[in-house]
Amino acid sequence: MAVVLDASVTASWHFPDEEHPVASNALDLVRREAAVVPQHWWFEVLSAFLTGERRGRLSETQTGEALNLLHQLKIEHAPLPAQVPVLALARKHGLSFYDAVYLELAQSRNLPLATLDRELAAAAKMVGVPLVGRPA
């Protein structure tokens, strides 16, 4: 089964001080199965890597290795979502539009969500979206 993968989990794979069991479980799932991500995921991930470089947390070589890993994984980029359901989720749960897109994608595809974002995880629980590596 595929998993909806957010940028917080993806970035944590490449920052040693951000290791987390949820992220490790998600990586195992994505390696075995696949991931689905919204269109903006790639920009969030690359922005995190570039910020990591600027702060001395990643080298250019490490960023290249991270990108190589991501290109080897089965990651499907979902089409743009309908804005009305995403706006409704964002308003109801106090999420950014970006985070609400992850939630809507997981909800509409009936897939578990891999996130380290507490607010997004809480909203997922409220709408019945299962979370990777966390109890239901």
DASULLIN-V431840 format. One record per residue. N is the residue number from 1. RES is the residue in one small letter. NEAR is the number of other C-alpha atoms within 12 Angstrom. D_FIRST is the distance of its C-alpha to the first C-alpha in Angstrom with 1 decimal. Layout:
N;RES;NEAR;D_FIRST + N;RES;NEAR;D_FIRST
This chain:
1;m;20;0.0 + 2;a;29;3.8 + 3;v;41;6.6 + 4;v;46;10.1 + 5;l;51;12.5 + 6;d;46;16.1 + 7;a;38;19.2 + 8;s;35;20.4 + 9;v;37;17.6 + 10;t;43;17.8 + 11;a;42;21.6 + 12;s;33;21.7 + 13;w;35;20.3 + 14;h;36;23.6 + 15;f;27;26.1 + 16;p;15;27.1 + 17;d;12;28.6 + 18;e;19;25.4 + 19;e;20;23.3 + 20;h;26;21.2 + 21;p;19;18.9 + 22;v;30;16.3 + 23;a;34;16.5 + 24;s;26;16.4 + 25;n;29;13.3 + 26;a;40;11.6 + 27;l;36;13.0 + 28;d;23;11.9 + 29;l;27;8.1 + 30;v;33;9.0 + 31;r;21;11.2 + 32;r;17;8.9 + 33;e;19;5.9 + 34;a;25;7.1 + 35;a;39;8.7 + 36;v;39;10.5 + 37;v;42;14.0 + 38;p;34;17.1 + 39;q;24;20.2 + 40;h;25;22.1 + 41;w;32;19.6 + 42;w;26;21.2 + 43;f;19;24.7 + 44;e;23;23.9 + 45;v;30;22.6 + 46;l;24;25.6 + 47;s;19;27.9 + 48;a;28;26.8 + 49;f;33;27.5 + 50;l;25;30.8 + 51;t;20;31.8 + 52;g;25;31.0 + 53;e;20;33.3 + 54;r;14;36.0 + 55;r;13;36.0 + 56;g;14;36.1 + 57;r;22;32.7 + 58;l;25;31.4 + 59;s;19;33.4 + 60;e;19;33.0 + 61;t;15;31.9 + 62;q;22;29.2 + 63;t;28;27.9 + 64;g;18;28.0 + 65;e;17;26.0 + 66;a;27;23.4 + 67;l;23;23.2 + 68;n;13;23.0 + 69;l;20;19.9 + 70;l;28;18.2 + 71;h;14;19.2 + 72;q;16;17.7 + 73;l;24;14.1 + 74;k;23;11.8 + 75;i;29;12.5 + 76;e;24;12.8 + 77;h;21;15.7 + 78;a;24;15.6 + 79;p;15;19.0 + 80;l;19;21.4 + 81;p;26;20.9 + 82;a;18;23.7 + 83;q;17;26.0 + 84;v;15;27.1 + 85;p;21;24.0 + 86;v;29;23.4 + 87;l;22;27.0 + 88;a;19;26.9 + 89;l;29;24.1 + 90;a;25;26.0 + 91;r;16;29.3 + 92;k;19;28.1 + 93;h;25;26.4 + 94;g;19;28.7 + 95;l;26;26.0 + 96;s;21;26.7 + 97;f;26;25.6 + 98;y;29;23.4 + 99;d;41;21.6 + 100;a;39;21.5 + 101;v;40;19.7 + 102;y;48;16.7 + 103;l;49;16.9 + 104;e;40;17.4 + 105;l;39;14.5 + 106;a;39;12.1 + 107;q;28;14.3 + 108;s;23;14.6 + 109;r;22;11.0 + 110;n;22;10.2 + 111;l;27;7.7 + 112;p;41;8.8 + 113;l;51;11.5 + 114;a;46;12.7 + 115;t;42;16.5 + 116;l;33;19.8 + 117;d;29;21.8 + 118;r;19;23.3 + 119;e;20;24.2 + 120;l;36;20.9 + 121;a;34;19.3 + 122;a;25;22.1 + 123;a;32;21.6 + 124;a;39;17.9 + 125;k;24;19.1 + 126;m;18;21.8 + 127;v;24;19.7 + 128;g;21;17.1 + 129;v;31;14.2 + 130;p;28;12.5 + 131;l;37;13.1 + 132;v;36;11.5 + 133;g;24;14.1 + 134;r;24;16.4 + 135;p;12;17.6 + 136;a;16;17.0
